[in-house]
Amino acid sequence: MAHAGRGDAGDTAGLPLFLILIAGIGRAFLLQGIHEEWWFRGFAFRGYRERPVLVLAATTVFFTLLHLVSSGGQQSASELFLYLALPLGMGFWAGVERLRTDTVWGAVGIHGGIHVGLVGAQLLGWEMGPAAWITIGLALCAAAMVRLVTAPKNQRQSAG
């Protein structure tokens, strides 16, 4: 989640906007969303179908704690923990999506889409610090709860 930090878009100065967007989307999905979700919401969920709540909790916590070593713009130990609200919300929503659809692709879309949104926020010059991390993390958790409570389990099977 390297783009989730405080405005660091300086390395893109002078590049055309479409190249910045293509690079941001590519990074969001190819370098982060796809492979991380195949591990966290793909392989981990397959072996624990009989305990979905346990695997949702475990993968969300592990995904969140891995971000203790990310470079999201944290400037102190307290900011490091405040930053965790963002991956907590992302991991929780991706896990809920995996439970509800029985496929990893929705989780990939959520993960990559959040990263694309963070790139967009940077391009707009929005400040990404503790208040943003907590606000975004809480919003993602709220979206996950709405999805968990309102969506029928495994929509693919019930649609066919």
C-alpha positions as CSV (number, residue, x, y, z in Angstrom):
1,M,0.0,0.0,0.0
2,A,2.8,2.4,-0.9
3,H,0.4,5.0,-2.4
4,A,-1.7,5.3,0.7
5,G,0.6,7.6,2.4
6,R,1.1,11.4,2.4
7,G,1.2,12.9,-1.1
8,D,4.3,11.5,-2.9
9,A,3.3,11.9,-6.5
10,G,6.5,13.8,-7.2
11,D,8.0,11.0,-9.2
12,T,5.3,11.4,-11.8
13,A,6.0,15.0,-12.5
14,G,6.1,15.7,-16.3
15,L,4.4,12.5,-17.3
16,P,1.1,12.6,-19.2
17,L,-1.9,11.9,-17.1
18,F,-2.9,8.8,-19.1
19,L,0.5,7.2,-18.4
20,I,0.2,8.0,-14.7
21,L,-3.3,6.4,-14.7
22,I,-2.2,3.3,-16.6
23,A,0.8,2.8,-14.2
24,G,-1.4,3.3,-11.2
25,I,-4.1,0.9,-12.4
26,G,-1.4,-1.7,-13.4
27,R,0.3,-1.4,-10.0
28,A,-3.0,-1.5,-8.1
29,F,-4.1,-4.8,-9.8
30,L,-1.0,-6.5,-11.1
31,L,1.4,-5.8,-8.2
32,Q,-1.0,-5.7,-5.3
33,G,-4.6,-6.7,-5.8
34,I,-4.4,-9.9,-7.8
35,H,-1.5,-11.8,-6.1
36,E,-2.4,-10.6,-2.5
37,E,-6.0,-11.6,-2.9
38,W,-5.1,-15.0,-4.4
39,W,-3.2,-15.7,-1.2
40,F,-5.4,-14.1,1.4
41,R,-8.9,-14.7,-0.1
42,G,-8.1,-17.5,-2.5
43,F,-6.0,-20.2,-1.0
44,A,-6.8,-19.5,2.6
45,F,-10.5,-19.7,2.1
46,R,-10.5,-23.0,0.2
47,G,-9.2,-25.0,3.1
48,Y,-11.7,-23.7,5.7
49,R,-15.1,-23.8,4.1
50,E,-16.6,-25.3,7.3
51,R,-15.5,-22.3,9.4
52,P,-16.0,-19.2,7.2
53,V,-16.2,-16.7,10.1
54,L,-12.9,-18.0,11.5
55,V,-11.1,-17.7,8.2
56,L,-12.6,-14.3,7.6
57,A,-11.3,-13.1,10.9
58,A,-7.9,-14.8,10.6
59,T,-7.2,-13.5,7.1
60,T,-8.4,-10.0,7.9
61,V,-6.1,-9.8,11.0
62,F,-3.1,-11.3,9.2
63,F,-3.6,-9.0,6.2
64,T,-3.8,-6.0,8.5
65,L,-0.8,-7.0,10.6
66,L,1.3,-7.5,7.5
67,H,0.9,-3.8,6.8
68,L,2.9,-3.0,9.9
69,V,5.9,-3.1,7.5
70,S,4.3,-1.1,4.7
71,S,5.4,2.4,3.7
72,G,2.1,4.2,3.8
73,G,3.5,7.5,4.9
74,Q,3.5,6.9,8.6
75,Q,5.9,9.2,10.5
76,S,5.6,7.8,14.1
77,A,4.7,4.6,16.0
78,S,1.3,5.9,16.7
79,E,0.7,6.7,13.0
80,L,1.8,3.2,12.2
81,F,-1.1,1.8,14.2
82,L,-3.6,4.4,12.9
83,Y,-2.6,3.5,9.4
84,L,-3.8,-0.1,10.0
85,A,-7.4,1.1,9.8
86,L,-7.1,1.2,6.1
87,P,-5.8,-2.3,5.4
88,L,-8.2,-3.6,8.1
89,G,-11.2,-2.2,6.2
90,M,-9.8,-3.4,2.9
91,G,-9.1,-6.9,4.1
92,F,-12.5,-7.2,5.8
93,W,-14.5,-6.0,2.8
94,A,-12.4,-8.3,0.4
95,G,-13.0,-11.2,2.8
96,V,-16.8,-10.6,3.0
97,E,-16.9,-10.4,-0.8
98,R,-15.1,-13.7,-1.0
99,L,-17.6,-15.3,1.3
100,R,-20.6,-13.9,-0.5
101,T,-19.5,-14.8,-4.1
102,D,-17.4,-17.9,-3.5
103,T,-14.8,-16.4,-5.9
104,V,-11.7,-14.4,-5.4
105,W,-12.3,-11.9,-8.2
106,G,-14.6,-9.6,-6.3
107,A,-11.9,-9.4,-3.6
108,V,-9.4,-8.5,-6.3
109,G,-11.7,-5.8,-7.6
110,I,-12.1,-4.3,-4.2
111,H,-8.4,-4.4,-3.4
112,G,-7.3,-3.0,-6.7
113,G,-10.1,-0.5,-6.8
114,I,-9.2,0.9,-3.4
115,H,-5.6,1.3,-4.6
116,V,-6.8,3.1,-7.8
117,G,-8.9,5.4,-5.6
118,L,-5.9,6.2,-3.5
119,V,-3.9,7.0,-6.6
120,G,-6.7,9.3,-7.7
121,A,-6.7,11.0,-4.3
122,Q,-3.0,11.6,-4.6
123,L,-3.4,13.1,-8.1
124,L,-6.0,15.4,-6.7
125,G,-3.6,16.5,-3.9
126,W,-5.8,15.1,-1.1
127,E,-3.9,14.8,2.2
128,M,-3.5,11.2,3.2
129,G,-2.7,11.0,6.9
130,P,-4.2,9.6,10.1
131,A,-7.6,11.2,9.7
132,A,-7.9,9.9,6.1
133,W,-6.7,6.4,7.0
134,I,-9.2,6.1,9.8
135,T,-12.1,7.6,7.8
136,I,-11.4,5.4,4.8
137,G,-10.9,2.3,7.0
138,L,-14.2,2.9,8.9
139,A,-16.0,3.5,5.6
140,L,-14.7,0.2,4.2
141,C,-15.7,-1.7,7.3
142,A,-19.2,-0.2,7.1
143,A,-19.4,-1.2,3.4
144,A,-18.3,-4.7,4.4
145,M,-20.9,-5.0,7.1
146,V,-23.7,-3.8,4.7
147,R,-22.5,-6.4,2.2
148,L,-22.3,-9.1,4.9
149,V,-25.8,-8.4,6.2
150,T,-27.7,-7.7,3.0
151,A,-26.3,-9.9,0.3
152,P,-27.3,-13.6,0.1
153,K,-24.5,-16.0,0.5
154,N,-22.9,-17.2,-2.7
155,Q,-24.8,-15.1,-5.2
156,R,-23.4,-17.0,-8.2
157,Q,-25.3,-20.2,-7.2
158,S,-28.5,-18.4,-6.3
159,A,-28.5,-16.5,-9.7
160,G,-28.3,-19.6,-11.8
